[in-house]
Amino acid sequence: MTEQADYSILDQPMVLSFIFYPRRDFTTAPANASDYLIPVERDVSVSCRFYVHSQRAPSIIYFHGNGEVVSDYNYIAPIYNQLGINLFVADYRGYGASRGRPTFSNMISDAPVMFKAFVDILNENHYSNDIFAMGRSLGSASAIEIAQRYQKQLKGLIIESGFASVINLLLHLGFPAESLGIADAEFPNLVKMRTITIPTLIIHGEYDSLIPSTEGKALFDNAASSNKNLVIIPNAEHNDIMLVGMERYFEAIKQFVFG
């Protein structure tokens, strides 16, 4: 089993204030969805929501951006369901109905716990074991962590608006990352991508000013998979990528999942 890297340098309060924007928003699940609280440590559980198409459908375990919560996906999950895909969206500590406080370290360490709990849910309810990991923006780190650890259990990895280097991410968020003294400019995502050989899809907005498309290109270039694809959504920014490029965005996901 891959050991977790040391992310404690990113757990400083000032750094966390640039990375995480927790919201306690939580609305009722729609009729085809179920809520779960996944225990990650004593007295701390993380909220997840499973939007179901069918038992035979492939599933995506999805890690969202730093200002989102699972309830936001009440409006997005139906598109995945219409494509024939189940969507399991995971929060972070301190988000939605989750307890605790988010740090970079526990975001990464919680991801495998979320994945194993999701596999158990699928098995207990006799769902297909065709699973894809997907991360948007900050969530790319969680999805890449899962892909690195559980390649044999995954059909593929999807990264949308992801970052290659945490130093670059912090710089674009306005934090003086050089002061942290992180020696490895490729830490953490780029290093991991070189070990991931499962099919990989990278989606990025052409005019993303928060996480530039060069980050997505770097992830793509360094992915070890021989089956990989990079989709740049024309005229799209960071937060309007699904709206601006909806048809191309979801067609790319459909083609990737179903071939």
C-alpha positions in Angstrom: 0.0 0.0 0.0 1.3 3.5 -0.9 2.2 5.5 2.2 0.8 9.0 2.4 3.3 11.8 1.9 3.8 14.5 4.5 1.4 17.4 3.8 1.7 19.1 7.2 3.4 22.2 5.8 0.1 22.9 4.0 -1.9 22.6 7.2 -0.9 25.9 8.6 -3.9 28.1 9.4 -2.9 30.8 6.9 -2.4 28.3 4.1 -5.7 26.6 4.9 -7.6 29.9 4.7 -6.5 30.1 1.0 -7.3 26.5 0.2 -10.6 25.8 1.9 -13.9 27.7 1.9 -16.2 25.4 4.0 -20.0 25.8 3.7 -22.4 24.1 6.0 -25.2 24.2 3.4 -27.2 21.0 3.3 -30.5 20.4 1.5 -32.6 17.4 1.2 -31.6 14.6 -1.2 -33.8 14.2 -4.3 -35.8 11.0 -4.7 -33.2 9.0 -6.6 -30.4 9.9 -4.1 -29.3 8.7 -0.7 -27.1 10.4 1.9 -24.3 8.8 3.8 -22.1 9.8 6.7 -18.8 8.1 6.4 -16.7 7.8 9.6 -13.2 9.0 9.1 -12.0 9.1 12.7 -13.6 9.1 16.2 -16.6 11.5 16.3 -15.9 12.8 12.8 -17.9 11.7 9.7 -17.9 13.1 6.2 -21.2 13.6 4.2 -21.6 12.0 0.8 -24.6 11.8 -1.6 -25.2 8.9 -4.0 -27.2 9.9 -7.1 -28.4 6.6 -8.7 -29.2 5.8 -12.3 -29.4 2.0 -11.9 -27.6 -1.0 -10.3 -26.0 -2.0 -13.6 -24.7 1.5 -14.4 -21.0 2.5 -14.0 -20.3 4.8 -11.1 -18.1 7.9 -10.5 -16.8 8.8 -7.1 -16.5 12.5 -7.3 -14.5 15.1 -5.2 -15.7 18.7 -5.7 -14.1 22.1 -5.6 -13.2 24.1 -2.5 -16.3 26.2 -2.4 -18.8 23.5 -3.2 -20.9 21.0 -1.2 -22.7 17.8 -2.2 -26.1 19.6 -2.3 -24.9 21.7 -5.2 -24.8 18.6 -7.3 -28.6 18.1 -7.0 -28.6 20.3 -10.2 -25.6 18.6 -11.9 -26.1 14.9 -11.0 -29.2 14.5 -13.2 -27.0 15.1 -16.3 -24.7 12.2 -15.2 -27.8 10.1 -14.6 -29.1 10.9 -18.0 -25.9 9.6 -19.5 -26.4 6.3 -17.6 -23.9 7.0 -14.8 -24.3 6.8 -11.0 -22.6 9.8 -9.2 -21.3 9.5 -5.7 -20.2 13.0 -4.4 -18.0 13.3 -1.3 -17.7 16.4 0.9 -14.7 17.3 3.0 -14.5 17.8 6.7 -16.4 20.9 7.8 -18.5 21.0 4.5 -22.2 20.3 4.3 -23.3 17.9 7.0 -19.7 16.8 7.7 -18.1 17.4 11.1 -14.5 18.4 11.8 -12.2 20.9 10.2 -10.6 20.5 6.8 -6.8 20.3 6.4 -4.8 19.3 3.3 -3.6 16.2 5.2 -7.0 14.9 6.2 -8.5 15.7 2.8 -5.9 13.3 1.3 -6.1 10.7 4.1 -10.0 10.7 4.0 -10.1 10.0 0.3 -9.2 6.3 0.5 -11.7 5.9 3.4 -14.4 7.4 1.1 -13.4 5.1 -1.7 -13.5 1.9 0.5 -16.8 2.9 2.0 -18.2 3.5 -1.5 -17.0 0.1 -2.7 -18.8 -1.5 0.3 -22.0 0.4 -0.6 -21.9 -0.9 -4.1 -21.2 -4.5 -3.1 -23.9 -4.5 -0.3 -26.5 -3.3 -2.8 -25.4 -5.4 -5.7 -24.3 -2.5 -8.0 -21.8 -2.8 -10.8 -18.1 -2.5 -9.8 -17.3 -0.4 -12.8 -15.9 2.6 -10.9 -14.2 5.8 -12.1 -12.6 8.4 -9.8 -13.2 12.1 -10.7 -11.9 15.3 -9.1 -12.7 18.9 -9.9 -10.3 21.7 -9.0 -9.1 21.1 -5.4 -10.8 17.7 -5.6 -8.2 16.6 -8.2 -5.8 15.9 -5.4 -8.2 13.4 -3.8 -9.1 11.7 -7.0 -5.4 11.4 -8.0 -4.7 9.9 -4.5 -7.3 7.3 -5.1 -6.2 6.5 -8.6 -2.6 6.0 -7.4 -3.7 3.7 -4.6 -6.5 1.7 -6.2 -5.6 1.4 -9.9 -6.7 -2.3 -10.1 -10.2 -1.4 -8.8 -10.8 1.6 -11.1 -11.8 1.8 -14.7 -10.4 5.3 -15.1 -9.5 8.7 -13.8 -11.2 12.0 -14.7 -9.6 15.3 -13.7 -11.5 18.6 -14.4 -9.8 22.0 -13.8 -7.1 20.2 -11.8 -3.7 21.5 -10.6 -0.3 19.9 -11.2 1.6 21.7 -8.5 0.4 22.9 -5.1 2.9 25.8 -5.3 1.3 27.0 -8.5 -2.1 26.5 -7.0 -1.3 28.7 -4.0 0.4 31.3 -6.1 -2.7 31.6 -8.3 -4.9 31.8 -5.1 -2.7 34.8 -4.0 -0.6 33.1 -1.3 3.2 33.6 -1.3 3.9 29.9 -1.7 7.7 30.4 -1.9 7.7 31.2 1.8 6.7 27.6 2.6 10.0 26.3 1.4 8.5 23.4 -0.6 11.5 22.0 -2.5 9.6 19.9 -5.0 7.9 22.1 -7.5 5.9 19.1 -8.8 4.4 18.2 -5.4 2.0 16.5 -5.1 -0.2 15.8 -8.2 2.4 15.7 -10.9 4.6 13.2 -9.2 1.6 10.8 -8.7 0.4 11.1 -12.3 3.7 9.5 -13.4 2.6 6.3 -11.6 -1.0 6.2 -12.8 -1.5 3.9 -15.8 -5.3 3.5 -15.9 -7.2 5.4 -18.6 -7.2 9.1 -17.9 -9.3 12.0 -19.1 -8.2 15.6 -18.4 -10.8 18.4 -19.0 -9.8 22.1 -18.6 -11.2 25.5 -19.5 -9.2 27.4 -22.2 -9.3 30.7 -20.2 -9.2 29.4 -16.6 -7.5 32.2 -14.7 -7.6 30.4 -11.3 -5.9 27.2 -12.4 -4.6 27.8 -15.9 -4.9 25.2 -18.6 -1.1 24.8 -18.5 -1.7 22.9 -15.3 -4.1 20.5 -17.0 -1.6 20.1 -19.9 1.1 19.2 -17.4 -1.1 16.6 -15.8 -1.8 15.1 -19.2 1.8 15.2 -20.3 2.9 13.4 -17.2 0.2 10.8 -17.0 1.7 7.4 -17.4 -1.4 6.0 -19.1 -1.1 5.0 -22.7 -4.9 5.7 -22.9 -5.2 9.3 -22.1 -7.1 12.3 -23.5 -7.0 16.1 -23.0 -10.1 18.1 -23.7 -9.8 21.9 -23.6 -13.2 23.7 -23.5 -13.0 26.8 -25.7 -13.8 30.1 -24.0 -14.4 28.5 -20.6 -13.2 29.9 -17.3 -12.8 28.0 -14.0 -16.3 28.3 -12.7 -18.3 28.3 -15.9 -16.7 25.4 -17.7 -19.8 23.1 -17.4 -22.1 25.9 -18.6 -20.0 27.2 -21.4 -18.9 23.8 -22.8 -21.8 21.6 -21.5 -22.2 19.5 -24.7 -18.5 18.9 -25.2 -17.8 18.5 -21.5 -20.4 15.7 -21.0 -19.8 14.1 -24.3 -16.1 13.7 -23.4 -17.2 12.0 -20.1 -19.7 9.8 -21.9 -17.2 8.6 -24.4 -14.6 8.0 -21.8 -16.9 6.0 -19.5 -18.6 4.0 -22.2 -16.0 3.9 -25.0 
